Each structure stands twice: as C-alpha cells, then as structure tokens.
C-alpha cells in the first residue's frame, strides 16, 4: 500500500497587494475629503464671523490630520528601520525624504505659530513692518517663517540622518 502524500496548499500573495492598494486609496480618499470639508468649513466660518476664533477647531483638526498622515507613513515603513532603509537609497532619494520631512515639520510649526497669533496667544504687531497692505505683510511673514523653519529642520534632519547613516554603514 502506498502512503498518500498530503498536499499542503501554499498561500500566495496575489490578492494581498491589490487589497493593500485599495485600502491605501480609500485612506487617502477619506483624508482628501476630510481636508476639503474642514477647509471649506473654516473658510465659511471665517467669512461669516469675521475672524479665526470660531474656526479654531477646524484648523486644529487639519493640523492633527497632517500629523496622523505622517504617523501612518512612518508606521507603514516600519519606523524602527527607516534610517537603515535610507542607507540603501541613493543620495537624491534621501534628499527627497529629507525635504518632505522638513516640509511637514515646517508646515506644522507654522500652522501652530499662526494659530497662536490668530487666537491672541502670541502678539505680533504686523503694522510695525508693513509692506504695502496688511494682507501682503501677513502672507509674506507666513512664507518667510515657513522658509526659515523649513531650512532649520532640513539642515538638522540632513546632518543627523547622514551621521546616523555613517554609523550604520561603519558597523
């Protein structure tokens, strides 16, 4: 009598990748809808009540959603090994990563700064350095603060990450 071989069925990852792409598209779609809703609600409240005081909740939710997206990105890429994975990438790809991380940090800090200014937690008299009209002055100061914070965060991130990568490559 012959022994029957048990056939073990191996799992294939055919559907897994497609499901992952679908869930990623749903996630980003929901985030886009949430951003649009919060932005429109904030703009509506700003014009209706003539100030940012009443749309503070929407602005904070936009900020929190930005941080959630960054957190999901780090978790998705296994945050413990992110710098080790960077060492395998080319210099241009690493610079793109540093730029995006710097943009996210500077956008977050700039939003917090101007939320504090709009809710009178920080007082800045924009009339002291008036350039044309007040709206131009506020927009230019926003852009300038974003650029300064981005530059500081990019240089810090670049130096720290490259030092860590050299230490990883030496070991």
C-alpha positions as CSV (number, residue, x, y, z in Angstrom):
1,X,0.0,0.0,0.0
2,X,1.2,3.4,-0.9
3,X,1.2,6.2,1.5
4,X,-0.7,9.2,0.4
5,X,1.2,12.5,0.3
6,X,-0.6,15.3,2.0
7,X,-0.7,18.2,-0.3
8,X,-0.2,21.4,1.6
9,X,-1.6,24.4,-0.1
10,X,0.7,27.4,-0.1
11,X,-0.6,30.8,0.4
12,X,0.0,33.2,-2.4
13,X,0.2,37.0,-2.0
14,X,-1.8,37.7,-5.2
15,X,-4.8,39.3,-3.5
16,X,-2.9,40.9,-0.7
17,X,-1.2,43.6,-2.8
18,X,-4.4,44.5,-4.5
19,X,-6.2,44.8,-1.2
20,X,-3.4,46.9,0.2
21,X,-3.6,49.3,-2.7
22,X,-7.4,49.5,-2.4
23,X,-7.2,50.3,1.3
24,X,-4.5,52.9,0.7
25,X,-6.6,54.6,-2.0
26,X,-9.6,54.6,0.4
27,X,-7.5,56.0,3.2
28,X,-6.1,58.8,1.0
29,X,-9.5,59.5,-0.4
30,X,-11.0,59.9,3.0
31,X,-8.2,62.2,4.0
32,X,-8.7,64.4,1.0
33,X,-12.5,64.6,1.7
34,X,-11.7,65.4,5.4
35,X,-9.3,68.2,4.3
36,X,-11.7,69.7,1.9
37,X,-14.6,69.6,4.4
38,X,-12.5,71.2,7.1
39,X,-11.1,73.8,4.8
40,X,-14.4,74.8,3.4
41,X,-16.0,74.9,6.9
42,X,-13.1,77.0,8.2
43,X,-13.4,79.4,5.3
44,X,-17.1,79.7,5.7
45,X,-16.8,80.4,9.5
46,X,-14.0,82.9,8.8
47,X,-16.2,85.0,6.4
48,X,-19.4,84.6,8.5
49,X,-17.9,85.5,11.8
50,X,-15.1,87.8,10.6
51,X,-12.3,86.0,12.4
52,X,-10.4,82.9,13.1
53,X,-11.7,82.5,16.6
54,X,-14.7,80.4,15.6
55,X,-12.8,78.1,13.2
56,X,-10.1,77.2,15.6
57,X,-11.4,73.6,15.9
58,X,-11.3,73.1,12.2
59,X,-7.7,74.4,12.0
60,X,-6.6,72.1,14.8
61,X,-8.2,69.1,13.1
62,X,-6.4,69.9,9.9
63,X,-3.2,70.0,11.9
64,X,-4.0,66.8,13.6
65,X,-4.8,65.1,10.3
66,X,-1.4,66.2,8.9
67,X,0.3,64.6,11.9
68,X,-1.8,61.4,11.5
69,X,-0.8,61.1,7.9
70,X,2.9,61.4,8.8
71,X,2.4,58.9,11.6
72,X,0.8,56.4,9.3
73,X,3.6,56.9,6.8
74,X,6.2,56.1,9.5
75,X,4.3,53.1,10.7
76,X,3.8,51.8,7.2
77,X,7.5,52.0,6.6
78,X,8.4,50.4,10.0
79,X,9.7,53.4,11.9
80,X,12.5,51.5,13.6
81,X,14.3,50.7,10.4
82,X,13.5,53.9,8.4
83,X,17.1,55.2,8.7
84,X,18.6,51.8,7.8
85,X,16.4,51.7,4.7
86,X,17.6,55.2,3.8
87,X,21.2,53.9,3.7
88,X,20.3,51.6,0.8
89,X,18.8,54.5,-1.2
90,X,20.7,56.9,-3.5
91,X,21.6,60.4,-2.3
92,X,18.8,62.1,-4.4
93,X,16.2,59.8,-2.9
94,X,17.4,60.5,0.6
95,X,17.3,64.2,-0.1
96,X,13.7,63.9,-1.3
97,X,12.9,62.2,2.0
98,X,14.6,64.9,4.0
99,X,12.7,67.6,2.0
100,X,9.3,66.1,2.6
101,X,10.1,65.6,6.3
102,X,11.2,69.2,6.6
103,X,8.1,70.5,4.8
104,X,5.8,68.5,7.1
105,X,7.6,69.8,10.2
106,X,7.7,73.4,9.0
107,X,4.1,73.3,7.9
108,X,3.1,72.0,11.3
109,X,5.2,74.6,13.2
110,X,4.0,77.5,11.0
111,X,0.4,76.4,11.5
112,X,0.8,76.3,15.3
113,X,2.5,79.6,15.2
114,X,-0.2,81.4,13.2
115,X,-3.0,79.7,15.2
116,X,-1.4,81.1,18.3
117,X,-1.2,84.5,16.7
118,X,-4.8,84.4,15.5
119,X,-6.1,83.4,18.9
120,X,-4.1,86.2,20.6
121,X,-1.8,83.7,22.4
122,X,1.2,85.4,20.7
123,X,1.0,89.1,19.9
124,X,2.8,90.4,16.8
125,X,2.1,93.9,15.5
126,X,2.2,93.4,11.7
127,X,1.9,97.2,11.3
128,X,5.4,97.6,12.5
129,X,6.8,96.0,9.4
130,X,4.1,97.0,6.9
131,X,4.8,96.2,3.3
132,X,2.0,97.7,1.1
133,X,-1.2,96.5,2.8
134,X,-1.6,94.3,5.9
135,X,-2.6,91.2,3.9
136,X,0.6,91.3,1.9
137,X,2.6,91.7,5.1
138,X,0.9,88.7,6.8
139,X,1.3,86.5,3.7
140,X,5.0,87.4,3.4
141,X,5.6,86.8,7.1
142,X,3.9,83.4,6.8
143,X,6.0,82.4,3.8
144,X,9.2,83.7,5.5
145,X,8.5,81.8,8.7
146,X,7.8,78.7,6.7
147,X,11.1,79.0,4.8
148,X,13.1,79.7,7.9
149,X,11.6,76.8,9.8
150,X,12.0,74.5,6.7
151,X,15.7,75.5,6.4
152,X,16.4,74.8,10.0
153,X,14.5,71.5,10.0
154,X,16.0,70.3,6.7
155,X,19.6,71.1,7.8
156,X,19.1,69.4,11.2
157,X,17.4,66.4,9.7
158,X,20.1,66.1,7.0
159,X,23.0,66.3,9.4
160,X,21.5,64.0,12.0
161,X,20.4,61.4,9.4
162,X,23.6,61.4,7.5
163,X,25.6,61.0,10.7
164,X,23.3,58.0,11.7
165,X,23.7,56.5,8.2
166,X,27.5,56.7,8.5
167,X,27.4,55.0,11.9
168,X,25.1,52.3,10.4
169,X,27.4,51.8,7.4
170,X,30.5,51.6,9.6
171,X,29.1,48.7,11.7
